[in-house]
């Protein structure tokens, strides 16, 4: 398992590979033409912003307000499916 502090230092391609392998997709939304996917990775929230010509991965500080992070995704999150994944 990759330590989360190391994740921030990885190149974009390695971060993408890590999210695909170890991340749990919590929700997805569209914002200004970007597809934004929220992941849980080792108990930390990570967003992947995918646009027509670019991709950006951003992390949240551990003390960030969890409700504020989840709020834009609430109408997209399938709670029952998420609970099944976490079992």
C-alpha positions, 0 to 999 in steps of 0.5 A: 500500500502506498503511503498517502503522503507519497501519492501527492509526489507521484507523477500524474500517470502514477497517480492515475494508476494508483487511483485505478488500482486502489481508489474507491469511486464515491461519485461523479459529476459534471462541472463546466465541461469537466467530468469530476470523479471523487475517490476514497484512497486510503481514507482520504478524498481525491478528485480526478478532473477530466477534460477534453484536453487535460486531466488534473488530480487534486487531494484534500487536506485531512482536516477538510470539511467532509460534508463540504467535499461530499455535498456536490456529489450527494445527488449522484452517489448511490449509497446502497452500491457504495455500502456494498463496495465497502463490505 
